[in-house]
Amino acid sequence: MTVMQKLMNSFKPILTSFLILFLSSCLQNKSKGKIDKLNTGQEIESVESDFTIIEFDPEWYWIYKNVSPSMLSDNEIQQVEKILQTVIEENNASRKEKTESRFSIKLEGYKKQYVAVINQKGEKEVWANMFCSDFEAEYWKVGIVDVDDGGNCFWNVKINLATGEYYELSINGYA
C-alpha cells in the first residue's frame, strides 16, 4: 500500500463523519423568527422547533443495546409528548411527598432530543433527552447532549410506544 493510499484511508472516517453532519444540518429547520409567505400571499411567522429527532448510532451502547434505528411519525411524536407529561406528573407528585423539588422536572423551557429504535421484540422505543433551553450547545440538533451534573436542567427517559410505558427516568444530580 502506497503512502497516498494510507493517507486516503486515514481520512475516510473523518470525511464520512463530516458528510453525515453536513447532511443532518441541511435537514434542520433554521428559520427562527423568519416571516414566510404562503402561495396565498398570507404571511406567517415560523418558529424554531424545541425538539429534534436524531438517528440512533450503535456506538451509543449506553442508551440501547441490540436495537435498530427507526424514525418517528407526527402521531408518534404526539404520543411521546403525552407520555412525557405523564412522566413529569408522576415524578413531580412523588417528589413533593419527599420535598425533593430540586428533582422536579418540566418541559417548558427545555429542548428535546428523540432517538427512536426498534427493540428485539419489534416494538418502537424512544429515548427522550431533555435539557434547559439556555444550555449553549449548537450541535444539539445533530449530536447527543450528555453532561455530568446540572441537576434537573438535564434529564432523560425511555418510552416504549407499543406499550405506552416509560422506564429508566434519569435526572442529573448536582456537583
N, C-alpha and C positions, 0 to 999 in steps of 0.2 A: 504494500500500500504506500503510495507516494505521500509526501508531506502535505500536498494540496488536498488529497482525499481525506487525510486525517483531520485537517483543518476544517473542511466542509462538514465532516461527520460530527465534529465537536460543536458546530453551530446549529445543527438540526434541532435539538431540543429548545434552544433559545428562539429560533425562528418560529417554531411551532407554537410556543407559548405566546410570542408576540402576535401571531396571526389570530389565535383564539381570543386574546384580549382585545385586539382591534375589531374583530367581528362582533364580539359581545357588546362593545361600546357603541357600535353602529346601530344595534338593535334597541338601545335605550332611548326613552323619551327625554329630551333635554330642552323642553320648551317652557320652562317655568316662567309664568307671568307674560308670556307672549300672546299677542292678540292674533287670532286666526280668523280668516273669512271663509265661510261656507259658500258653496255654489249659489246659494240664495242671496248672498250679499250680507247676510246676518253675521255680526261679529260675536265671537265667543272668546272668553279668556280660558286658556288651558293652564292647568296646574301640574306641577311635578308630582309624580306618584310617591307615596310614602313606603312602597314595597317594591321588591324585585324578586324575580324567580331565577335562581342560579342552578345550572345543571350539576348534578352530583358528580364528584370526582372520586374514584375508588381509593385514592390516597387519603381521603378523609375517613379513615378507618375508625376514628374516634366518634364519628356521627353514626354511621351504619356499617355493617359488615354483610357480605353475601346478598347484595341487592343490585338492582339495575336502575339506571337513571330513568326518570319519567318527566312529564310536563304537567301543568295544571290548566284546566279549563276555567272559564269565568265562574261557572257554577261551583267548581271545587274550591276556588279562591273564596267565594262567599261562604262555603261550608267551613273552611279553615277559620275565617274571621268569626263565625258564630261559635265555633268550639273554643277559640281564644277567649271570647267573652266569658264562657263557662269556666275556663281555667282561671281567669282573673277573679271572677266572683267567688269561686270555691277557695282559692288561695287566700284572698284578702279576708274572707269570713273566718278562716281558720287562724289567720294571723291576728285578727282583732281580739280573739279569745286569749291569745298569748301575749298581747301587747307588743308584737314584733312588727311594728309598722315600717321599719326600715326594709322589710322584705315584701311590702305591699307592691303590687305591680299594676300597670295600666297600659293602654295602647296609645292614648292621646300624647302627642309629643315624642313618639317613638318612630323609628324606621324599622322595617321588617324585611327579613330575607327568608325566602321559602326555598327549600331544597326538596324536590319530590322524587320518590323512589318507588319501585315495586319490590315488596319483600318476598321471602321464599314461599309464602302461601299464595302469591299472586295478588296481594292486596296493596293498594296505594297508600303510602305513608308520606308525611311531610314533616321535615324538621323546620320549625319556625324559630328564627333567631331575631330577637328584638334588642334595640339599643337606642339610647336617647338621641333625638334628632340633632342636638347641638354637638354631638361627637363628630369631630372633624376627620372624616375618612372618605376621600373622594372615590376610592376603589369599592365602596360598599355595594355598588350595583353589579359588580363582576367577581368579587372575591369575598370570602367569609370574613366577617369582623369577629375576631376572637381575642379577648383581652383577659388579663388576670385582674381580679378585684373589680372595683367600680360599683359595687352594690347593685341595687335594683335598677340601675341605669342599663344593665346588661342581663338579659335572661333569655332562656330558650326552652322549648318543649317539643316533644314528638307527638304527632297526631296520626292515628290510623283512620283514614277516611272511610274504609269499608265498615268498621265497627262504630265509628263516631267517638272513639275513646282517645284519651290522651295519656301520656306517661312520660316519665323522666323530666319533670319540670325542674329546671336548674336556674337558680337566681344567684348571681355572683355575690361574693362576700365583700367585706371591707378590709383593707390592709391595716 
